[in-house]
Amino acid sequence: MSLETGFAALRSSSRAVAAALVIALGSLAALLGTGFWGYSHDDAFITYRYADQWARGNGLTFNTGEHVLGTSAPGYALLLGFLSRATGFLGIGVPEWGTMVSLAAILLLSWVLAAGLASAPVSLRLGAPLLFGVGALLWRWNLEVLGSEALLVVSLVAFGAYLVFLKEESALGGRRLTKAKILRLDAALAAASIGIVLWLSRRRFPGKFAIAGLGPLAFWLGGLYSRFGTWIPTTLAAKRSEYSGASAAYSLAEWTWLRRSLPLSGCVALLVLACVGGFVCGKHGLWKHPAVAALALWLLAHEIVYRSLRVPFAPWYHEALVNAVLILAALGAVTLGRALLFWQRHREETLVPTLVAALLLSPVLAPSVSYVWAQWGRPPDPRFEIYRTIGQYLSEHARPQSTVVAVEVGIIGYFSKCSMLDLAGLVTPGVLQARSEGRVGRFVEGSNPDYIVDVPAFRINALAFLSDAGVSEPYRSVHEFRPPNGAEPFKLLERRQEPRQSSKHPERLRGEGGSATRRKASRSMRASGGRSFAWKKGDRCLESLHAPWTISPARAPMTRASVGTSASVALTKALSTPHVQALFSEEKARRTRQTVRRITSRALLRRYRSDSSASVSDTNAQSVRESPHSASRSVAGRPPKAPEDMRIRTSPARACWRRISGISDVESGAKAGLPVPAKRRSSAARSSTVSGVRRRA
């Protein structure tokens, strides 16, 4: 069978055309997927973080426990989270699913275009979708937003319009548009445009379409409101706070991004061919077709609304517009190719018009192929690698509950799994008010973060507070990350170990009077003869007990029972102070008291033993031996020193871990006052177990 005969057979088979498109474009998409696997821009990774949190069982949150709608695509986050959880055993994560979904969306859009041209000549029916699919897969604009929800939303909207107008399935098309609205709420503009055109074309209200679209959407918005307290993402307010310009500046930003993705010759060729395609559509009356009219109305409304919302330009906002321009350019190129072959009798049945159209579109396709070749295996976003390195460093060295301050939190937050404080305000709405009041530095200082990501590009605006010594002084640089292009390194600042007061957690107080007052009180007590020391063992919560512990030299003779009583009284006084009550709960104070009593017994005994003097008269010690069961009496001077030749046997009721020399056995243990031989005969067998804890003899 000749090539021309084969294409003649394709004229009557739309399924064969669709199969050919799927095979050709599917192979190219799979190849591109291996080269750009898991890459995307920073804002997409905010949605990835929501998806990963949901997949891990932490709910639809960015920071665990904070219910902030910081993504404009919560439905897309749920979709990726579900896919990631279902295929977790295969090692396919959220970013990888984002890449596959975006590539599949381009294939779906190409199929919809081919289905819409089912009645056109085979050169248009096959050539236009093929050229569009290849151009969309290779175009730098699409590759830089690969993984985001934008491409999937555009494909679902086009598929919904195809079902509503070409298949006349209003309810089914309404449900497809509802999925697009759940993925991203601004797809409601597309649903409204299609509904208006459907109403005008049929001259009656589309009830099935409205019910199929509004019912699930109302349920979805109710769920968002119950979860986050709003169904409008906080990203809208954050983006509007960054906007400074007019519509002309917005259009200029679009042109700048187009020039960034294509050379000037490619931009001119794209726009000229799109104008030709638009003229062809007008000549054949396609603009009057309800499906084309509805999609055109959607694009117009989308551009007007985004300019009126006064948000800064972002390339993923205009995925629908640039892909529509590429579709028109493909149609124009194929039409010109057919026109240039006017001398051929059977030009409709050959691939020659498609090849000529590819040559006409080469100023667009050639730079795209060159970009893919140069960027293969590397992320399109140049910040991806360094942000991922910072996130992985934090994941290895930071505690899971650490707080990290950054201007762009998507990639760092996804790979670090730490709590993030977003200086852009996307997931931290409190930053917006602090920025408007000019107190971002105070907000950061009050939040008491553990790390700050210092990016040189943001030091003149979002990170300007680092020039304030009061904010940056508690931090030190722990690591530098150098970009591949050799630019100024990114720095990771870590908070020093000394705790600082936090307004975000007011219960973590440092004690009344501050550290300077405590040091002054400690010096004055040492000058007056008291002893002030800090505990080195026991529960870590003892480090927060800033009240000085004082041992007066005027004490009763120290016994094991009296040491425990003294420690209990001192600890009770310390735990009853206001700043400690604010720190400890009742239950934790009870557990702490049990732990510290054992530590204080040893420490106090060791302190008194070292401070005892050999000049103390033996009279006091003798009087204690004569009346071992008498009540303790306060005496002046230092406590008495027990005889050096004492040999004691501990009992099951002993209060210390081991025998302590210098303590009389007549004042401690069981059967005090009996001679040692009598105690040995009447005492029980030696035990190594005491209540609650097993100790060595």
Buried (B, 14 or more C-beta within 10 A) or exposed (E): EEEEEEBBEBBEEBEBBBEBBBEBBBEBBEEBBEBBEBBBBBBBBBBBBBBBBBBBEBEBBBBEEEBBBBBBBBBBBBBBBBBBBEEEEEEBBBBBBBBBBBBBBBBBBBBBBBBBBEEBBBBBBBBBBBBBBBBBBBBBBBBBBBBBBBBBBBBBBBBBBBBBBBEEBBBBBBBBBBBBBBBBBBBBBBBBBBBBBBBEBEEEEBEBBBEBBBEBBEEBBEEBEEBBEEBBBBBBBBBEBBBEEEEEEBEEBBEEBBEEBBBEEBBEBBBBBBBBBBBBBEEEEBEEBBBBBBBBBBBEBBBEEBBEEBBBBBBBBBBBBBBBBBBBBBBBBBBBBBEBBEEEEEBBBBBBBBEBBBEBBBBBBBBBEEBBEEBEEBBBBEBBBBBBBBBEBBBEBBEEEBBBBBBBBBBBBBBBBBBBBBBBBBBBBBBBEBBEEEBBBBBBBBBBBBBBBBBEBBBEEBBEBBEBEEBBEBBEEEBEBEBEEEEEBBBBBBBEEEBEEBEEEEEBBBBEEEEEEBEEBBEEBBEEEBBBEEBEEBBEBBEBBBBBBBBEEEBBBBBBEBBBEBBBEBBEEBBEBEBBEEBBEEEEBEEBBEBBBBBBBBBBBEBBBEEBEEEBEEEBBEBBBEEBEEEBEEBEEBBBBBEEEBEBBBBBEBBBBEBBEBBBBBBBBBEBBBEEEEBEEEBEEEEEEBEEEEBEE
